[in-house]
Amino acid sequence: MRNRVIRAIAGSFVLISLLLAIYVNQNWLWFTAFVGVNLLQSSITKWCLMEDILKKLGVKD
């Protein structure tokens, strides 16, 4: 369950930042890049801050 929530949050962040880049300011693309770098980092190190946050919030695995 936790992995599904993490993927949903990451996908939502990407879509929201793309919409903000289109309608507000292109600098929101930096947030999209930040999410992408974090996804890449978590695939290499097998550590994800969002997973730790969700654990503390009580989201089941």
mmCIF file of the N, C-alpha and C atoms, coordinates in Angstrom:
data_MODEL
# 
_entry.id   MODEL 
# 
loop_
_atom_site.group_PDB 
_atom_site.id 
_atom_site.type_symbol 
_atom_site.label_atom_id 
_atom_site.label_alt_id 
_atom_site.label_comp_id 
_atom_site.label_asym_id 
_atom_site.label_entity_id 
_atom_site.label_seq_id 
_atom_site.pdbx_PDB_ins_code 
_atom_site.Cartn_x 
_atom_site.Cartn_y 
_atom_site.Cartn_z 
_atom_site.occupancy 
_atom_site.B_iso_or_equiv 
_atom_site.pdbx_formal_charge 
_atom_site.auth_seq_id 
_atom_site.auth_comp_id 
_atom_site.auth_asym_id 
_atom_site.auth_atom_id 
_atom_site.pdbx_PDB_model_num 
ATOM 1   N N  . MET A 1 1  ? 0.819  -1.197 0.000   1.00 0.00 ? 1  MET A N  1 
ATOM 2   C CA . MET A 1 1  ? 0.000  0.000  0.000   1.00 0.00 ? 1  MET A CA 1 
ATOM 3   C C  . MET A 1 1  ? 0.865  1.264  0.000   1.00 0.00 ? 1  MET A C  1 
ATOM 4   N N  . ARG A 1 2  ? 1.947  1.222  0.788   1.00 0.00 ? 2  ARG A N  1 
ATOM 5   C CA . ARG A 1 2  ? 2.805  2.404  0.899   1.00 0.00 ? 2  ARG A CA 1 
ATOM 6   C C  . ARG A 1 2  ? 3.412  2.767  -0.456  1.00 0.00 ? 2  ARG A C  1 
ATOM 7   N N  . ASN A 1 3  ? 3.825  1.759  -1.234  1.00 0.00 ? 3  ASN A N  1 
ATOM 8   C CA . ASN A 1 3  ? 4.417  2.038  -2.555  1.00 0.00 ? 3  ASN A CA 1 
ATOM 9   C C  . ASN A 1 3  ? 3.415  2.706  -3.488  1.00 0.00 ? 3  ASN A C  1 
ATOM 10  N N  . ARG A 1 4  ? 2.159  2.284  -3.410  1.00 0.00 ? 4  ARG A N  1 
ATOM 11  C CA . ARG A 1 4  ? 1.130  2.898  -4.249  1.00 0.00 ? 4  ARG A CA 1 
ATOM 12  C C  . ARG A 1 4  ? 0.922  4.356  -3.873  1.00 0.00 ? 4  ARG A C  1 
ATOM 13  N N  . VAL A 1 5  ? 0.955  4.647  -2.586  1.00 0.00 ? 5  VAL A N  1 
ATOM 14  C CA . VAL A 1 5  ? 0.791  6.027  -2.128  1.00 0.00 ? 5  VAL A CA 1 
ATOM 15  C C  . VAL A 1 5  ? 1.972  6.880  -2.584  1.00 0.00 ? 5  VAL A C  1 
ATOM 16  N N  . ILE A 1 6  ? 3.181  6.339  -2.474  1.00 0.00 ? 6  ILE A N  1 
ATOM 17  C CA . ILE A 1 6  ? 4.374  7.072  -2.910  1.00 0.00 ? 6  ILE A CA 1 
ATOM 18  C C  . ILE A 1 6  ? 4.295  7.383  -4.402  1.00 0.00 ? 6  ILE A C  1 
ATOM 19  N N  . ARG A 1 7  ? 3.910  6.410  -5.195  1.00 0.00 ? 7  ARG A N  1 
ATOM 20  C CA . ARG A 1 7  ? 3.789  6.637  -6.645  1.00 0.00 ? 7  ARG A CA 1 
ATOM 21  C C  . ARG A 1 7  ? 2.706  7.662  -6.959  1.00 0.00 ? 7  ARG A C  1 
ATOM 22  N N  . ALA A 1 8  ? 1.601  7.603  -6.233  1.00 0.00 ? 8  ALA A N  1 
ATOM 23  C CA . ALA A 1 8  ? 0.510  8.565  -6.445  1.00 0.00 ? 8  ALA A CA 1 
ATOM 24  C C  . ALA A 1 8  ? 0.958  9.984  -6.092  1.00 0.00 ? 8  ALA A C  1 
ATOM 25  N N  . ILE A 1 9  ? 1.696  10.119 -5.000  1.00 0.00 ? 9  ILE A N  1 
ATOM 26  C CA . ILE A 1 9  ? 2.192  11.440 -4.599  1.00 0.00 ? 9  ILE A CA 1 
ATOM 27  C C  . ILE A 1 9  ? 3.178  11.978 -5.626  1.00 0.00 ? 9  ILE A C  1 
ATOM 28  N N  . ALA A 1 10 ? 4.120  11.142 -6.052  1.00 0.00 ? 10 ALA A N  1 
ATOM 29  C CA . ALA A 1 10 ? 5.116  11.578 -7.047  1.00 0.00 ? 10 ALA A CA 1 
ATOM 30  C C  . ALA A 1 10 ? 4.443  11.960 -8.362  1.00 0.00 ? 10 ALA A C  1 
ATOM 31  N N  . GLY A 1 11 ? 3.504  11.148 -8.818  1.00 0.00 ? 11 GLY A N  1 
ATOM 32  C CA . GLY A 1 11 ? 2.795  11.465 -10.058 1.00 0.00 ? 11 GLY A CA 1 
ATOM 33  C C  . GLY A 1 11 ? 1.987  12.739 -9.942  1.00 0.00 ? 11 GLY A C  1 
ATOM 34  N N  . SER A 1 12 ? 1.352  12.939 -8.803  1.00 0.00 ? 12 SER A N  1 
ATOM 35  C CA . SER A 1 12 ? 0.580  14.162 -8.584  1.00 0.00 ? 12 SER A CA 1 
ATOM 36  C C  . SER A 1 12 ? 1.485  15.386 -8.580  1.00 0.00 ? 12 SER A C  1 
ATOM 37  N N  . PHE A 1 13 ? 2.638  15.281 -7.905  1.00 0.00 ? 13 PHE A N  1 
ATOM 38  C CA . PHE A 1 13 ? 3.588  16.399 -7.885  1.00 0.00 ? 13 PHE A CA 1 
ATOM 39  C C  . PHE A 1 13 ? 4.047  16.762 -9.294  1.00 0.00 ? 13 PHE A C  1 
ATOM 40  N N  . VAL A 1 14 ? 4.332  15.761 -10.109 1.00 0.00 ? 14 VAL A N  1 
ATOM 41  C CA . VAL A 1 14 ? 4.788  16.023 -11.476 1.00 0.00 ? 14 VAL A CA 1 
ATOM 42  C C  . VAL A 1 14 ? 3.696  16.711 -12.282 1.00 0.00 ? 14 VAL A C  1 
ATOM 43  N N  . LEU A 1 15 ? 2.480  16.184 -12.222 1.00 0.00 ? 15 LEU A N  1 
ATOM 44  C CA . LEU A 1 15 ? 1.391  16.782 -12.992 1.00 0.00 ? 15 LEU A CA 1 
ATOM 45  C C  . LEU A 1 15 ? 1.052  18.186 -12.519 1.00 0.00 ? 15 LEU A C  1 
ATOM 46  N N  . ILE A 1 16 ? 1.025  18.393 -11.207 1.00 0.00 ? 16 ILE A N  1 
ATOM 47  C CA . ILE A 1 16 ? 0.723  19.723 -10.675 1.00 0.00 ? 16 ILE A CA 1 
ATOM 48  C C  . ILE A 1 16 ? 1.803  20.723 -11.068 1.00 0.00 ? 16 ILE A C  1 
ATOM 49  N N  . SER A 1 17 ? 3.060  20.321 -10.964 1.00 0.00 ? 17 SER A N  1 
ATOM 50  C CA . SER A 1 17 ? 4.135  21.252 -11.317 1.00 0.00 ? 17 SER A CA 1 
ATOM 51  C C  . SER A 1 17 ? 4.149  21.551 -12.812 1.00 0.00 ? 17 SER A C  1 
ATOM 52  N N  . LEU A 1 18 ? 3.773  20.585 -13.646 1.00 0.00 ? 18 LEU A N  1 
ATOM 53  C CA . LEU A 1 18 ? 3.679  20.863 -15.078 1.00 0.00 ? 18 LEU A CA 1 
ATOM 54  C C  . LEU A 1 18 ? 2.558  21.855 -15.380 1.00 0.00 ? 18 LEU A C  1 
ATOM 55  N N  . LEU A 1 19 ? 1.423  21.681 -14.714 1.00 0.00 ? 19 LEU A N  1 
ATOM 56  C CA . LEU A 1 19 ? 0.325  22.630 -14.894 1.00 0.00 ? 19 LEU A CA 1 
ATOM 57  C C  . LEU A 1 19 ? 0.714  24.023 -14.408 1.00 0.00 ? 19 LEU A C  1 
ATOM 58  N N  . LEU A 1 20 ? 1.404  24.085 -13.281 1.00 0.00 ? 20 LEU A N  1 
ATOM 59  C CA . LEU A 1 20 ? 1.861  25.382 -12.780 1.00 0.00 ? 20 LEU A CA 1 
ATOM 60  C C  . LEU A 1 20 ? 2.872  26.021 -13.735 1.00 0.00 ? 20 LEU A C  1 
ATOM 61  N N  . ALA A 1 21 ? 3.725  25.200 -14.345 1.00 0.00 ? 21 ALA A N  1 
ATOM 62  C CA . ALA A 1 21 ? 4.697  25.727 -15.310 1.00 0.00 ? 21 ALA A CA 1 
ATOM 63  C C  . ALA A 1 21 ? 3.994  26.299 -16.534 1.00 0.00 ? 21 ALA A C  1 
ATOM 64  N N  . ILE A 1 22 ? 2.907  25.667 -16.958 1.00 0.00 ? 22 ILE A N  1 
ATOM 65  C CA . ILE A 1 22 ? 2.179  26.147 -18.132 1.00 0.00 ? 22 ILE A CA 1 
ATOM 66  C C  . ILE A 1 22 ? 1.408  27.430 -17.826 1.00 0.00 ? 22 ILE A C  1 
ATOM 67  N N  . TYR A 1 23 ? 0.724  27.447 -16.682 1.00 0.00 ? 23 TYR A N  1 
ATOM 68  C CA . TYR A 1 23 ? -0.207 28.534 -16.402 1.00 0.00 ? 23 TYR A CA 1 
ATOM 69  C C  . TYR A 1 23 ? 0.331  29.633 -15.489 1.00 0.00 ? 23 TYR A C  1 
ATOM 70  N N  . VAL A 1 24 ? 1.414  29.362 -14.740 1.00 0.00 ? 24 VAL A N  1 
ATOM 71  C CA . VAL A 1 24 ? 1.901  30.369 -13.798 1.00 0.00 ? 24 VAL A CA 1 
ATOM 72  C C  . VAL A 1 24 ? 3.288  30.861 -14.194 1.00 0.00 ? 24 VAL A C  1 
ATOM 73  N N  . ASN A 1 25 ? 4.272  29.959 -14.120 1.00 0.00 ? 25 ASN A N  1 
ATOM 74  C CA . ASN A 1 25 ? 5.645  30.361 -14.384 1.00 0.00 ? 25 ASN A CA 1 
ATOM 75  C C  . ASN A 1 25 ? 6.466  29.113 -14.725 1.00 0.00 ? 25 ASN A C  1 
ATOM 76  N N  . GLN A 1 26 ? 7.353  29.243 -15.687 1.00 0.00 ? 26 GLN A N  1 
ATOM 77  C CA . GLN A 1 26 ? 8.158  28.099 -16.114 1.00 0.00 ? 26 GLN A CA 1 
ATOM 78  C C  . GLN A 1 26 ? 9.138  27.613 -15.057 1.00 0.00 ? 26 GLN A C  1 
ATOM 79  N N  . ASN A 1 27 ? 9.399  28.413 -14.050 1.00 0.00 ? 27 ASN A N  1 
ATOM 80  C CA . ASN A 1 27 ? 10.317 27.985 -12.992 1.00 0.00 ? 27 ASN A CA 1 
ATOM 81  C C  . ASN A 1 27 ? 9.776  26.810 -12.195 1.00 0.00 ? 27 ASN A C  1 
ATOM 82  N N  . TRP A 1 28 ? 8.483  26.505 -12.311 1.00 0.00 ? 28 TRP A N  1 
ATOM 83  C CA . TRP A 1 28 ? 7.918  25.336 -11.645 1.00 0.00 ? 28 TRP A CA 1 
ATOM 84  C C  . TRP A 1 28 ? 8.486  24.044 -12.223 1.00 0.00 ? 28 TRP A C  1 
ATOM 85  N N  . LEU A 1 29 ? 9.113  24.101 -13.390 1.00 0.00 ? 29 LEU A N  1 
ATOM 86  C CA . LEU A 1 29 ? 9.743  22.911 -13.966 1.00 0.00 ? 29 LEU A CA 1 
ATOM 87  C C  . LEU A 1 29 ? 10.908 22.427 -13.095 1.00 0.00 ? 29 LEU A C  1 
ATOM 88  N N  . TRP A 1 30 ? 11.482 23.326 -12.301 1.00 0.00 ? 30 TRP A N  1 
ATOM 89  C CA . TRP A 1 30 ? 12.531 22.903 -11.368 1.00 0.00 ? 30 TRP A CA 1 
ATOM 90  C C  . TRP A 1 30 ? 11.976 21.932 -10.342 1.00 0.00 ? 30 TRP A C  1 
ATOM 91  N N  . PHE A 1 31 ? 10.743 22.117 -9.944  1.00 0.00 ? 31 PHE A N  1 
ATOM 92  C CA . PHE A 1 31 ? 10.118 21.187 -9.003  1.00 0.00 ? 31 PHE A CA 1 
ATOM 93  C C  . PHE A 1 31 ? 9.923  19.816 -9.661  1.00 0.00 ? 31 PHE A C  1 
ATOM 94  N N  . THR A 1 32 ? 9.550  19.809 -10.929 1.00 0.00 ? 32 THR A N  1 
ATOM 95  C CA . THR A 1 32 ? 9.431  18.556 -11.675 1.00 0.00 ? 32 THR A CA 1 
ATOM 96  C C  . THR A 1 32 ? 10.780 17.846 -11.719 1.00 0.00 ? 32 THR A C  1 
ATOM 97  N N  . ALA A 1 33 ? 11.843 18.594 -11.977 1.00 0.00 ? 33 ALA A N  1 
ATOM 98  C CA . ALA A 1 33 ? 13.183 18.018 -12.003 1.00 0.00 ? 33 ALA A CA 1 
ATOM 99  C C  . ALA A 1 33 ? 13.566 17.482 -10.627 1.00 0.00 ? 33 ALA A C  1 
ATOM 100 N N  . PHE A 1 34 ? 13.207 18.199 -9.569  1.00 0.00 ? 34 PHE A N  1 
ATOM 101 C CA . PHE A 1 34 ? 13.503 17.762 -8.204  1.00 0.00 ? 34 PHE A CA 1 
ATOM 102 C C  . PHE A 1 34 ? 12.831 16.421 -7.907  1.00 0.00 ? 34 PHE A C  1 
ATOM 103 N N  . VAL A 1 35 ? 11.588 16.265 -8.311  1.00 0.00 ? 35 VAL A N  1 
ATOM 104 C CA . VAL A 1 35 ? 10.875 15.005 -8.098  1.00 0.00 ? 35 VAL A CA 1 
ATOM 105 C C  . VAL A 1 35 ? 11.560 13.886 -8.885  1.00 0.00 ? 35 VAL A C  1 
ATOM 106 N N  . GLY A 1 36 ? 11.943 14.156 -10.114 1.00 0.00 ? 36 GLY A N  1 
ATOM 107 C CA . GLY A 1 36 ? 12.626 13.155 -10.932 1.00 0.00 ? 36 GLY A CA 1 
ATOM 108 C C  . GLY A 1 36 ? 13.958 12.730 -10.343 1.00 0.00 ? 36 GLY A C  1 
ATOM 109 N N  . VAL A 1 37 ? 14.723 13.687 -9.837  1.00 0.00 ? 37 VAL A N  1 
ATOM 110 C CA . VAL A 1 37 ? 16.016 13.368 -9.220  1.00 0.00 ? 37 VAL A CA 1 
ATOM 111 C C  . VAL A 1 37 ? 15.805 12.529 -7.963  1.00 0.00 ? 37 VAL A C  1 
ATOM 112 N N  . ASN A 1 38 ? 14.779 12.853 -7.177  1.00 0.00 ? 38 ASN A N  1 
ATOM 113 C CA . ASN A 1 38 ? 14.496 12.066 -5.978  1.00 0.00 ? 38 ASN A CA 1 
ATOM 114 C C  . ASN A 1 38 ? 14.076 10.642 -6.326  1.00 0.00 ? 38 ASN A C  1 
ATOM 115 N N  . LEU A 1 39 ? 13.299 10.473 -7.389  1.00 0.00 ? 39 LEU A N  1 
ATOM 116 C CA . LEU A 1 39 ? 12.920 9.127  -7.821  1.00 0.00 ? 39 LEU A CA 1 
ATOM 117 C C  . LEU A 1 39 ? 14.149 8.335  -8.268  1.00 0.00 ? 39 LEU A C  1 
ATOM 118 N N  . LEU A 1 40 ? 15.030 8.979  -8.998  1.00 0.00 ? 40 LEU A N  1 
ATOM 119 C CA . LEU A 1 40 ? 16.261 8.326  -9.441  1.00 0.00 ? 40 LEU A CA 1 
ATOM 120 C C  . LEU A 1 40 ? 17.142 7.963  -8.248  1.00 0.00 ? 40 LEU A C  1 
ATOM 121 N N  . GLN A 1 41 ? 17.293 8.879  -7.313  1.00 0.00 ? 41 GLN A N  1 
ATOM 122 C CA . GLN A 1 41 ? 18.098 8.636  -6.118  1.00 0.00 ? 41 GLN A CA 1 
ATOM 123 C C  . GLN A 1 41 ? 17.536 7.472  -5.311  1.00 0.00 ? 41 GLN A C  1 
ATOM 124 N N  . SER A 1 42 ? 16.221 7.411  -5.164  1.00 0.00 ? 42 SER A N  1 
ATOM 125 C CA . SER A 1 42 ? 15.642 6.327  -4.369  1.00 0.00 ? 42 SER A CA 1 
ATOM 126 C C  . SER A 1 42 ? 15.784 4.974  -5.063  1.00 0.00 ? 42 SER A C  1 
ATOM 127 N N  . SER A 1 43 ? 15.829 4.973  -6.373  1.00 0.00 ? 43 SER A N  1 
ATOM 128 C CA . SER A 1 43 ? 16.025 3.700  -7.079  1.00 0.00 ? 43 SER A CA 1 
ATOM 129 C C  . SER A 1 43 ? 17.460 3.194  -6.938  1.00 0.00 ? 43 SER A C  1 
ATOM 130 N N  . ILE A 1 44 ? 18.394 4.100  -6.766  1.00 0.00 ? 44 ILE A N  1 
ATOM 131 C CA . ILE A 1 44 ? 19.800 3.710  -6.629  1.00 0.00 ? 44 ILE A CA 1 
ATOM 132 C C  . ILE A 1 44 ? 20.126 3.335  -5.186  1.00 0.00 ? 44 ILE A C  1 
ATOM 133 N N  . THR A 1 45 ? 19.668 4.153  -4.237  1.00 0.00 ? 45 THR A N  1 
ATOM 134 C CA . THR A 1 45 ? 20.041 3.946  -2.832  1.00 0.00 ? 45 THR A CA 1 
ATOM 135 C C  . THR A 1 45 ? 19.036 3.088  -2.066  1.00 0.00 ? 45 THR A C  1 
ATOM 136 N N  . LYS A 1 46 ? 17.868 2.854  -2.639  1.00 0.00 ? 46 LYS A N  1 
ATOM 137 C CA . LYS A 1 46 ? 16.778 2.110  -1.984  1.00 0.00 ? 46 LYS A CA 1 
ATOM 138 C C  . LYS A 1 46 ? 16.323 2.774  -0.687  1.00 0.00 ? 46 LYS A C  1 
ATOM 139 N N  . TRP A 1 47 ? 16.434 4.114  -0.627  1.00 0.00 ? 47 TRP A N  1 
ATOM 140 C CA . TRP A 1 47 ? 15.956 4.891  0.507   1.00 0.00 ? 47 TRP A CA 1 
ATOM 141 C C  . TRP A 1 47 ? 15.092 6.032  -0.025  1.00 0.00 ? 47 TRP A C  1 
ATOM 142 N N  . CYS A 1 48 ? 13.947 6.224  0.609   1.00 0.00 ? 48 CYS A N  1 
ATOM 143 C CA . CYS A 1 48 ? 13.018 7.257  0.168   1.00 0.00 ? 48 CYS A CA 1 
ATOM 144 C C  . CYS A 1 48 ? 12.492 7.992  1.401   1.00 0.00 ? 48 CYS A C  1 
ATOM 145 N N  . LEU A 1 49 ? 12.670 9.290  1.427   1.00 0.00 ? 49 LEU A N  1 
ATOM 146 C CA . LEU A 1 49 ? 12.203 10.099 2.550   1.00 0.00 ? 49 LEU A CA 1 
ATOM 147 C C  . LEU A 1 49 ? 10.689 10.003 2.699   1.00 0.00 ? 49 LEU A C  1 
ATOM 148 N N  . MET A 1 50 ? 9.967  10.007 1.594   1.00 0.00 ? 50 MET A N  1 
ATOM 149 C CA . MET A 1 50 ? 8.506  9.925  1.661   1.00 0.00 ? 50 MET A CA 1 
ATOM 150 C C  . MET A 1 50 ? 8.066  8.618  2.316   1.00 0.00 ? 50 MET A C  1 
ATOM 151 N N  . GLU A 1 51 ? 8.802  7.547  2.079   1.00 0.00 ? 51 GLU A N  1 
ATOM 152 C CA . GLU A 1 51 ? 8.480  6.267  2.721   1.00 0.00 ? 51 GLU A CA 1 
ATOM 153 C C  . GLU A 1 51 ? 8.622  6.377  4.235   1.00 0.00 ? 51 GLU A C  1 
ATOM 154 N N  . ASP A 1 52 ? 9.686  7.034  4.685   1.00 0.00 ? 52 ASP A N  1 
ATOM 155 C CA . ASP A 1 52 ? 9.880  7.233  6.126   1.00 0.00 ? 52 ASP A CA 1 
ATOM 156 C C  . ASP A 1 52 ? 8.753  8.086  6.718   1.00 0.00 ? 52 ASP A C  1 
ATOM 157 N N  . ILE A 1 53 ? 8.335  9.112  5.996   1.00 0.00 ? 53 ILE A N  1 
ATOM 158 C CA . ILE A 1 53 ? 7.254  9.982  6.459   1.00 0.00 ? 53 ILE A CA 1 
ATOM 159 C C  . ILE A 1 53 ? 5.950  9.186  6.555   1.00 0.00 ? 53 ILE A C  1 
ATOM 160 N N  . LEU A 1 54 ? 5.669  8.385  5.552   1.00 0.00 ? 54 LEU A N  1 
ATOM 161 C CA . LEU A 1 54 ? 4.431  7.596  5.559   1.00 0.00 ? 54 LEU A CA 1 
ATOM 162 C C  . LEU A 1 54 ? 4.448  6.542  6.658   1.00 0.00 ? 54 LEU A C  1 
ATOM 163 N N  . LYS A 1 55 ? 5.618  5.973  6.948   1.00 0.00 ? 55 LYS A N  1 
ATOM 164 C CA . LYS A 1 55 ? 5.730  5.024  8.059   1.00 0.00 ? 55 LYS A CA 1 
ATOM 165 C C  . LYS A 1 55 ? 5.344  5.690  9.362   1.00 0.00 ? 55 LYS A C  1 
ATOM 166 N N  . LYS A 1 56 ? 5.867  6.908  9.588   1.00 0.00 ? 56 LYS A N  1 
ATOM 167 C CA . LYS A 1 56 ? 5.573  7.636  10.817  1.00 0.00 ? 56 LYS A CA 1 
ATOM 168 C C  . LYS A 1 56 ? 4.099  8.032  10.909  1.00 0.00 ? 56 LYS A C  1 
ATOM 169 N N  . LEU A 1 57 ? 3.469  8.212  9.743   1.00 0.00 ? 57 LEU A N  1 
ATOM 170 C CA . LEU A 1 57 ? 2.035  8.543  9.723   1.00 0.00 ? 57 LEU A CA 1 
ATOM 171 C C  . LEU A 1 57 ? 1.154  7.311  9.890   1.00 0.00 ? 57 LEU A C  1 
ATOM 172 N N  . GLY A 1 58 ? 1.785  6.130  9.849   1.00 0.00 ? 58 GLY A N  1 
ATOM 173 C CA . GLY A 1 58 ? 1.034  4.897  10.082  1.00 0.00 ? 58 GLY A CA 1 
ATOM 174 C C  . GLY A 1 58 ? 0.467  4.226  8.860   1.00 0.00 ? 58 GLY A C  1 
ATOM 175 N N  . VAL A 1 59 ? 0.956  4.576  7.680   1.00 0.00 ? 59 VAL A N  1 
ATOM 176 C CA . VAL A 1 59 ? 0.491  3.934  6.455   1.00 0.00 ? 59 VAL A CA 1 
ATOM 177 C C  . VAL A 1 59 ? 1.096  2.537  6.397   1.00 0.00 ? 59 VAL A C  1 
ATOM 178 N N  . LYS A 1 60 ? 0.261  1.531  6.202   1.00 0.00 ? 60 LYS A N  1 
ATOM 179 C CA . LYS A 1 60 ? 0.705  0.126  6.185   1.00 0.00 ? 60 LYS A CA 1 
ATOM 180 C C  . LYS A 1 60 ? 1.455  -0.175 4.903   1.00 0.00 ? 60 LYS A C  1 
ATOM 181 N N  . ASP A 1 61 ? 2.342  -1.163 4.980   1.00 0.00 ? 61 ASP A N  1 
ATOM 182 C CA . ASP A 1 61 ? 3.119  -1.572 3.816   1.00 0.00 ? 61 ASP A CA 1 
ATOM 183 C C  . ASP A 1 61 ? 2.345  -2.494 2.915   1.00 0.00 ? 61 ASP A C  1 
# 
